[in-house]
Amino acid sequence: MSVEYKTEEQKKKFYRSKSWEEIRQEALERDNYECQECKRQGRVHVDSKKEEGKRKSIELNVHHKYEIEYYPKLALVLDNLETLCLNCHNKIHGKGFKKKKPKWDDEKW
């Protein structure tokens, strides 16, 4: 029997699992808590620090290069994971970004 991650409930269960938390932590440590996409572009984006009395802000995600919905066998494979900042992760998944319409539609000379 193979595991599937097609429904929201299946995905939530996976992302709450001890197995995911352990491999996720491994990926963060391997990547030195830095966004790998920012690093490729010569930028630095590291994890936030926990401040006393405040909630730690979420800066980094561990991203599946091959999504678990389509490649469930790679869900817990370290080589399929990469640390990304929220901005880069959202860009990859096309979330929160809309292409701006040009101000003018006329031809450039």
C-alpha positions as CSV (number, residue, x, y, z in Angstrom):
1,M,0.0,0.0,0.0
2,S,1.4,3.3,-1.0
3,V,0.9,6.6,0.9
4,E,-0.9,9.4,-0.8
5,Y,-1.0,13.1,-0.1
6,K,-3.8,14.3,-2.3
7,T,-6.3,15.8,0.1
8,E,-5.7,18.7,2.5
9,E,-6.3,16.4,5.4
10,Q,-3.6,13.9,4.2
11,K,-1.1,16.8,3.7
12,K,-1.9,18.3,7.2
13,K,-1.4,14.9,8.8
14,F,2.0,14.5,7.0
15,Y,3.2,18.0,8.0
16,R,2.3,17.4,11.6
17,S,4.1,14.1,11.8
18,K,7.3,13.4,13.8
19,S,9.0,12.0,10.7
20,W,8.4,15.3,8.8
21,E,9.6,17.4,11.8
22,E,12.8,15.4,12.0
23,I,13.7,15.5,8.3
24,R,12.7,19.2,8.2
25,Q,15.1,19.9,11.0
26,E,17.9,18.0,9.2
27,A,17.3,20.1,6.0
28,L,17.4,23.4,8.0
29,E,20.7,22.4,9.6
30,R,22.2,21.2,6.4
31,D,21.3,24.5,4.7
32,N,22.6,26.5,7.6
33,Y,19.2,28.1,8.2
34,E,19.6,30.1,5.0
35,C,17.3,30.5,2.0
36,Q,19.0,28.5,-0.8
37,E,17.4,30.5,-3.6
38,C,18.5,33.9,-2.1
39,K,22.0,32.3,-1.7
40,R,22.0,31.3,-5.4
41,Q,21.2,35.0,-6.3
42,G,24.0,36.3,-4.1
43,R,21.6,37.5,-1.3
44,V,21.4,36.3,2.3
45,H,18.2,35.5,4.1
46,V,18.6,33.7,7.4
47,D,16.1,32.5,10.0
48,S,14.8,34.9,12.6
49,K,15.9,34.9,16.3
50,K,13.6,34.1,19.1
51,E,13.2,37.2,21.4
52,E,12.2,36.9,25.0
53,G,8.4,37.3,25.5
54,K,7.8,37.5,21.7
55,R,6.6,34.9,19.2
56,K,9.4,33.9,16.8
57,S,8.5,35.1,13.3
58,I,8.5,32.5,10.6
59,E,11.1,33.3,8.0
60,L,12.0,30.0,6.4
61,N,10.2,27.0,4.9
62,V,11.5,23.6,3.9
63,H,10.4,23.1,0.4
64,H,9.8,19.9,-1.5
65,K,11.5,20.2,-4.9
66,Y,9.2,17.4,-6.2
67,E,5.8,18.0,-4.5
68,I,4.5,15.3,-2.2
69,E,1.1,15.2,-4.0
70,Y,2.8,13.9,-7.2
71,Y,5.9,12.2,-5.7
72,P,4.8,10.8,-2.4
73,K,7.9,8.4,-2.2
74,L,10.1,11.5,-2.1
75,A,8.3,13.2,0.8
76,L,10.9,12.2,3.4
77,V,14.0,12.2,1.1
78,L,16.5,14.8,2.3
79,D,17.8,15.5,-1.3
80,N,14.3,16.5,-2.3
81,L,14.2,19.2,0.4
82,E,15.6,22.7,0.3
83,T,15.3,25.7,2.8
84,L,13.6,28.7,1.3
85,C,12.5,32.1,2.7
86,L,8.7,32.7,2.6
87,N,9.1,35.1,-0.3
88,C,11.0,32.6,-2.5
89,H,8.7,29.8,-1.5
90,N,5.6,31.8,-2.5
91,K,7.2,32.7,-5.8
92,I,7.9,29.1,-6.6
93,H,4.2,28.2,-5.8
94,G,2.8,31.3,-7.5
95,K,1.2,32.6,-4.3
96,G,0.7,36.2,-3.4
97,F,2.2,37.7,-6.6
98,K,0.3,39.1,-9.5
99,K,2.0,40.4,-12.6
100,K,1.6,44.1,-12.9
101,K,-0.2,45.5,-15.9
102,P,1.9,47.9,-17.9
103,K,0.9,51.6,-17.4
104,W,0.6,52.2,-21.1
105,D,-0.2,49.7,-23.8
106,D,1.4,51.6,-26.6
107,E,4.4,50.5,-28.6
108,K,7.9,51.5,-27.5
109,W,10.0,53.4,-30.1
